[in-house]
Amino acid sequence: GAKFHIVVNCAGVLDPKYPSLANTTVEEWDNTFNVNTKGAFLDSREAAKRLARGGGGRIIMITTSLVGALMPGYAAYAASKAAVETMAKILAKELKGTAITVNCVAPGPVATELFFAGKSKET
């Protein structure tokens, strides 16, 4: 098969009801972590193995500026992306010397369906 040199983990889900932490269901918490964190884990784990066999490359994980903003209503989303940031930092250290780099990109609000879901035009 064809070789690849870069992987970008950018999947993400966000509860459009923006519940407080106390009102976040276990199901919604699990879903958010399954997509945002477990998805990045599985993708990065496989990428690290394949990139090592291919002589190196880049793993880029998309997180969010909400990790530092600590905004109410985003607890599960921000926590799941904070876990991705931690995972990226550890993976970067583990891959030191392999010609594979691992970095995060943490954009601010982006006008997507995910961002606008559950919001009115006023908010």
C-alpha positions in Angstrom: 0.0 0.0 0.0 0.9 3.6 -0.3 2.9 5.3 2.4 1.6 8.2 4.4 3.6 10.8 6.3 1.0 12.8 8.3 -2.1 12.0 10.3 -4.5 14.6 11.6 -6.9 13.6 14.4 -9.8 16.0 14.1 -13.0 14.1 15.0 -15.1 15.7 17.7 -18.6 15.7 19.2 -20.1 18.3 21.5 -23.5 18.1 23.3 -25.6 20.8 21.7 -27.6 21.2 25.0 -24.4 22.6 26.7 -25.3 21.0 30.0 -23.6 21.9 33.2 -21.3 19.2 34.6 -24.0 18.3 37.2 -26.5 17.8 34.4 -24.3 15.9 32.0 -25.5 12.3 31.6 -23.1 9.4 31.9 -24.1 8.4 28.4 -23.2 11.8 26.9 -19.9 11.9 28.9 -19.0 8.5 27.6 -20.0 9.3 24.0 -17.9 12.5 24.1 -14.9 10.6 25.4 -15.4 7.7 23.0 -15.3 9.9 20.0 -13.0 12.7 21.0 -10.4 10.9 23.2 -10.7 7.2 22.4 -10.8 8.0 18.7 -7.6 10.1 18.9 -6.0 7.3 20.9 -6.8 4.6 18.4 -5.8 6.7 15.4 -2.6 7.9 17.0 -1.6 4.4 18.2 -2.0 3.0 14.7 -0.3 6.0 13.1 2.7 5.7 15.4 3.2 2.1 14.4 2.8 2.7 10.7 4.9 5.9 10.6 7.7 4.2 12.4 7.7 1.5 9.8 7.6 4.2 7.1 10.6 6.1 8.4 8.8 8.9 10.2 6.2 11.6 9.9 3.8 13.8 11.7 0.8 13.2 14.1 -1.3 16.3 14.6 -4.2 16.2 17.1 -6.9 18.9 17.0 -7.9 20.0 20.5 -9.6 23.2 21.5 -8.9 26.6 23.1 -11.8 25.7 25.5 -9.3 23.5 27.4 -7.9 26.8 28.9 -11.1 28.9 28.7 -13.0 26.7 31.3 -16.4 27.8 30.0 -19.6 26.4 31.6 -21.5 24.0 29.5 -18.4 22.6 27.8 -17.1 20.3 30.6 -17.2 16.9 28.8 -15.9 18.4 25.6 -13.1 20.4 27.2 -12.1 17.5 29.4 -12.0 15.1 26.5 -9.8 17.4 24.5 -7.6 18.1 27.6 -7.0 14.3 27.7 -6.0 14.5 24.0 -3.5 17.2 24.8 -2.0 15.1 27.6 -1.9 12.1 25.3 -0.1 14.1 22.6 2.6 15.3 25.0 3.3 11.8 26.3 3.3 10.3 22.8 5.7 12.9 21.6 8.1 11.9 24.4 7.7 8.2 23.7 8.4 8.8 20.0 11.5 10.9 20.6 14.3 9.8 18.2 11.9 8.0 15.7 11.6 10.9 13.2 7.9 11.2 14.2 6.7 14.4 15.8 3.4 14.9 17.7 1.7 18.2 18.1 -1.6 19.7 19.0 -3.5 22.5 17.3 -6.1 24.2 19.6 -8.3 26.5 17.5 -10.8 28.9 18.9 -14.4 29.0 17.8 -14.9 28.0 14.2 -18.2 28.6 12.3 -19.2 24.9 11.9 -22.4 23.0 12.5 -20.8 21.6 15.7 -20.2 25.2 17.0 -23.7 26.5 16.1 -25.7 23.5 17.2 -28.1 24.4 20.0 -27.4 28.1 19.9 -29.7 30.9 18.9 -28.6 33.7 16.5 -28.4 35.9 19.6 -25.8 33.7 21.3 
